[in-house]
Amino acid sequence: MSDIPRRAVSRTAKLATLPLGFAGRTALGFGKRTIGRPAETVALEVQRRTAEQLFAVLGELKGGAMKVGQLLSIFEAGLPEEVAGPFRASLTRLQEAAPPMPAATTHRVLAEGLGDDWRDRFAEFDDEPAAAASIGQVHKAVWHDGRTVAVKVQYPGAAQALMSDFNQISRVSRLFTPLFPGVEVKPVIADFKRRLEKELDYVDEARAQTAFHDAYDGDPDFVVPAVVAQSGHVLVTEWLDGAPLARVIAEGDQEQRDRAGVLLFRFLLSGPARCEMIHIDPHPGNFRVLDDGRLGVMDFGGAARVPSELQWSIGRLTRIGTLGDPDDIVDALYEEGFLVPDAEVDPDEVAALIGPHAAPFAVERFRYSREWMREQTAHGIGLASDMRPGALARQFRLPPQYLAVSRALSGGGGVLCQLEAEGAFRAEVERWLPGFTDDGGPDAGGNDAGGTGEPEEATA
């Protein structure tokens, strides 16, 4: 496997197979409708064939295309079971695997980052990658002090390929609609593009991971590996053993899935309170369940800051949505910028839209499920399909300050539905979200921003 193709024409040619294939499937569907096949059956077949081609192309390209595929794979819980069942295994593979780059290329990146004597920094180094994903791949090694480490190496040309992919995918984002009709793909891709620089910047990732590590060091529930060294396109962290969360989804018993779900939810909510940051890429490939039951967390590229004022606002909105008073919900949405300034909405209609999303926090225990996710997806389809002037869908917008948090929590919710996890999620919200249990205003002092330790700087 060569480096990520950097020539826009070669990558665009592969992505171009998506609209061409979709056009062919649509024509086929139209023909079958004319000979009496039910429209629902034809739509399901188009959806299934779209999935086959979509994930094959995204997985092969790595880069931004695969990154979008990883994101969309979180939402497989919202697909009809007839489609979700056969593709669940392939979606999981997309989350955790990609073809590796040649050893010679890996060595070149290591030399550029750590120096020509990079091998002297390691007691052992395995040329066979332990994992490969959208931006880089990970090698298992032993650091010179005896620690087992993960060496993250960025693909050469990743930045150029990612920008090219996102530009192209934005143009054909409508093609994702048959597969994920309830997901607003275009805004998600736009938000991804804005965060590319952070995800490609291993200096920024090392700082974020160090802040999380310091905040959770010694925690009984979580393990965040320490950063050992960082330079250029190389990031070295402590190795993390454990069962991939994808395996728990596929093979775990109910108790294991419940515990993993509660811990995942707790980690996403507690990050802002403990270090004013949130992990925004909660696909299963970034989590491991350790033998002692703790949840290990990896990949802090693009982690977003969540200041205390925003934490309080999120808690307040969640509380108001959970209580369900229509007028209060509308007032809060106006105040936070979720409704356009001149919007005229029916409070009861807004409450009916918001209520299902707050359902997990209205009861002491709640069970996330694929069925529940499909109901929310169907509800979203109904809302999005009404684009008449004045329709509710045209009155909503997502304020910029909520983009990262929305991405993290919606992605986490998708994983909880894959886990079919049950737990006391309301108690977690009460514990970690200021503003949920009272309306006294944000803490003027803010939260402790966590550790500020810097990783060891690698030098040539």
N, C-alpha and C positions, 0 to 999 in steps of 0.2 A: 504494500500500500504506500503510495507516495504521499508527499505533503498535501495539505489542503490545497485544491486547485485555486490559484490566485487569479487566473484570467477570467474576467467577468463573462466572456463568451462561453467558456466551457461550463461554468456553473449555471449560467442562464439557460443553456441548452437543456440541462437536466431538469431544471425547474419548469421549463416550458413544456415538458411532457405532462405536467399536471393539467393545465387547461386543455391541451389537445386530447388527453385521455378523458377528461370530464366531458368535453364536447361530444366525443364518441359515445360515451355512456348515456348522455342525455338524449342523443338521437336514437339510440337503441331503445331507451325507455319510451320515447314517443311512439316508436314503431310498435312496441308491445302493447301500449295502451290502445292503439287502433285495432288490435285483434282481440280485444276484450279482457286483457289481464287487469286485475284490480290496481288502482293507482297506488294503494298502500304497499302492495307487493313490489311494484316497480320501484317505488321510492326506497324501499328497504334494500333492493338489489343494487341500486345506484350507490347507496350509502356504503354497502359492503365492498363494492368494487373500488370506490373512492378510497376507502381505508387501506386496501391492499396496495394501491399504487402510491398513496400519500406517504405511508410510513416506510416503504421501500426506498423511495427517493430521498426522503429526509434523513434516514439512517445512513445512506451511502455518502451523502454530502458532508456530514459532520457540520461544523461551523454554526452559523445562525439558523440554517434550515433545521438541523437536528435540535438546536436549542428550542425552537418553536415546537417541534415534535415532542420534546420532553415536557414542555408546559402543557400541551394539549392532552398528553397521556394521563395527566392528573385527573382530567375530567371524564375519563372513560366510565366512571360510575354513573354518569348521566346519560349514557347511550342506551338504546333499547337492548335488552338482553340478547336478542337474536344476533346483534352485531357485536356487542361487548364480549360475549362469551368466547367466540373463536379467536378474537384478537387480543385478549387479555395477556396472553403469554408474550406475544410479539411486542406489545406496548411496554411490558416490563423489561424486555431485552433492550428496547430503545432507551429506556431510562438508565440502564447500567452499562451498556457496551457499545463500542464502535471499533472498526478495524484499526489496528495499531500503526504508528509510523515506523519506518525502518530504524534499526539500532544506530546506524551511522548518523541519521538526522537527530536522534535523541542526544547522542554524544556531542554533536555540534552545538546544540542549544545549551547543554550543560557547560561546555567549555566557554561559551560566550557569557554565561551568567556567573559561573563559579571560578572560572580561570582554567588555563590549560592543564593545571595539576588537580583538576576536580576529583579525580579518583583518590587522591591522598586524603580527602575529607571523609571518605567512606572506608570502613573495614570490609564491607561487602556491598555489591550493587547488582541487582538482577536486571539484565537487559530486557527480559520479557515483561511487558507492562502488566501490572495487577489489575488495572482498570483503565478504560478509555472513555472519554465523553466528548462533549461538543467543542470545547476550547483547548483541552489538553489531555494528557494521560498521566497516570500515576505508576511509579515504580517502587517496589519494596526494596529497602536497603538497610544496612547497619551503619550508623554514624560512627565517626572515629572514637567517640566516647563509649560505644557499646549499645547505645539506644537504637531500637528498631524504629525506622522512620519511613514516611511516605514522601516520595520525591515527585512533586507535580511539575510537569514540563509542558509549556505551552506550544501548540503546533505553530511552526513557522508560517507566516502569512495569515494567521488567525484574524488579525484586525481587518485586513483588506477583505478577506472572505466574509466575515460577519457583516460588514457594512454593505457589501454587494448583495448578500443574501437578504438582508432586511429590506433593502430598497426593492428587490425583485418580489419578495413575498408580500410586501405591502400592496403591490400592484395586482396580485392575484389572490388577495385574502378572501375574496368572495367564494373561492373554491373550497374553503374550509366549512362553509355553511352547511352543505349536505351532511357532513359528518358530525359537526358540533353546532347544531342550529341554535342552541341556547347560549353560546359563548360569543361575546363581542370581541372578535379576533383582532380587528384592525386597531382599536385603542390599546389592546394588550401588546401588539407588536410595536406600536409607537413608543409605549413605555419601555419595552425591552431595549429599543434602539437608544433611548436616552441614557440607559444604564450600561451601555456597552463599554464605555471607557473605564468604569469602575470594575467591571468583571474582567477586563483584560489587564488591569493594573494589579500585579501581584504585590506591589508595595502597599496599596490600599487594602487588599485582602488580608495581608499579614497583620496590619494594624487592627482591622476589624476582628480577626480571629484571636489576636492577643487580648483585646478588650473582653471578648466573650469568655476566653479561657480564664482570665483573672476573675471575672464575675462569678464563674461557676466552679472555680477550683475547689476541690473537696466536697462538692455537692453530692448528696446521697442518690440523686436521681439522674444526673447528667454527667457526661464526659465530653469536654471539648479539648482536642489535642493541642498541646503547646506548639508554638512556632519555634523551630530550631534555627533556621537560616532562610534568608531571602535575598536574591539579587537577580536583576534582569527578569527573564521569563522562567525563573526557577523558584519554587517555593518548597521548603523542606519542613515537614511537621512530624510530630510523634505519630507512630503507627497506631491504628485503631482496629482491633479485632472485633468480632461479633457477627451475628447473623444479619444479613441485609434485611431491611424492613420489607422489601418485596417478597422475601421468603416467608415472613410472618403473615403477610397478606395472603399468600398462596397456600401455606401449609399450617399456620399457627392455629391452636385451638382458641376457643372463645376467650378464655382467661388471658392468654397471651396477647390477643388482638385488643382486648379491652385495655390492658395495661399500656400497651404501646400507644394506643390512641390517646389516652389521658396524658401520657408523658409528652407526646408530640404537641398536643394542645397547650399544655403547661409551658413547654419551652417557648412556643411562639408568643404566648401572652406575657411570660415573665421577662423576656429579653428587654423590652422597653423599660420595665420597672427596675431592672438590675443593672443595665448598662446603657440605657437610652438608645438601644439599637434593636432591629428586628431582622431575623433571618428570612430572606424573601424568596428562597428557592426550595420550598418544602416537598420536592418530589422524593419518592422512596429511596432512590439511589444515594441520597445524602445522609442516610440514617442507618445506624447499626444497633441491634439489641445485644448487649453484652451478656456474658454468662451469669453475671450477678444481678441481672435485671435492669441495669441502668441503660439509658438511651444515649448512644454516642452520636455526635453531630459533626458533620464535615461541610466543607465548601461555603466559605463566607464571602465569596466574590459578590459585590453589589449589595451587601448588607446595608440597610437604610437606617438613618437616625430618626428616632421618634421622641421629640422633646416632651417634657412633662405636660405642657399645655395641650398638646395633641393627644396624649394618653388620656387626659381627663375628658376631652371632647368625645373620644371614642367610647369611653365608659358611659358618659351621659347619654349619648345617642343610643347605645345598647340598652340602657335602663329604660329610656322613654319608649323605644321600640318594643321592649318586653312588656311594659305596663299596658301599652296598646291604646292609650287615649288618642283618638284621631287628630284632634286640634293640636295637642302638644307635639305629636309627631311632625305635623306640617310646620309648626313654628320652629322646631329644632332643625329641620331640613333646610328651611329658608335661612336660618341663622348661620348654618355651617356651609351654605353654598351648594347644596345638592339639588336645589330647585332654581330654575332661572328666575331673575328678579321679578319679571312680570307674569310669572306662571299663575294660572287660575286652575286649581285642582280641587277635586272632591276629597275632603279629609278621610271619609270612609273608604274610598277607593285606594288612597295612599296607604292607609292602615292595613288593608287587605293585602297589599303588595309587600309591605315591610314585615308583617306579622310572621309569616313562615320562616323568614331568615332569623328571627329572634326566638323561634320555638325551642331550640336547645337550651335556652337560658330561662325559660318560663317555668320549668319544672326542675325538681331536684335531680332526677336522672333522665338521660336522653340517650336514645340509640340512633346513631347515624347509620344510614343504609343506602344501598344503591337505589332502592325503591323511592326513598325520600328524596334523593338527589334527582331522580327522574321526574318526580312531581314538581320540584323547583325548576328544573329545566323546561318542562312543558309550560309552566306558569310564565317563565321568561319568554318563551316563544310566543305565547299569546299576547303578551305586552308588546314585544318588539314588532309584531306583525301589524299592529294598529298604528299607522303613521299618518293618520288624518290630522289636519291642523287642530291643535288643542288637545290631541290625545296625550295621555299620561306619559307615554314613552318619550315624547318630544319636550317634556318639561323638566326631565332629569338630566343631570350632568355629574361627573365625578370630579370634585375639586382636586387640584394637583397634589396637595399635601396628603391626600388619602390614597394616592395611586399605589405606593409601595405596600402600605398596610393592607389595602384591599387585595393586592396580588398575593401577599403572604397568607392571609386568612382564608381567602377563597380556595387557594391551592391546598392549604392545610385541611379545609373542609372536604375537598375532594378525596384526599388520602384517608380521612376518617371514614368516609363512605366506602372506600375500598376495603378498609379494615372491618367494616360493619361493627364499629366500636360502640360500646355502651359505657357511660360513666357519669360522674357528678360534674358536668361541665359548668353548671351555674356556679358551683362553689369556686371553681378556678377563676371565673370572671369576677366574682366578688373579691377574691384574694388579690388579683393582679391588676384590675382595671380601676383606677381612681375615677370617681364620678359615677360609678354604677350603684354604689350603696348610699351616696349622699349627693347633694347639689350645692356643696359649699364652695365650689370653685377650685381651679387648679392650684396645686401647691406652689407657692411663689418661690420656694427654695429649690424645686426640681428634685430629680432623683440623682443618686450617686452614679456618675458616668462610668463606673467600673475602673479596671486597671488601666494604666497608661504605659506599661512596660513595653519596650521595643524589642523585636527579635534580633538575634545575633546577625550582624551585617557580614555577608560573605564578600570576601575580597579576593582579587586575583593573586 
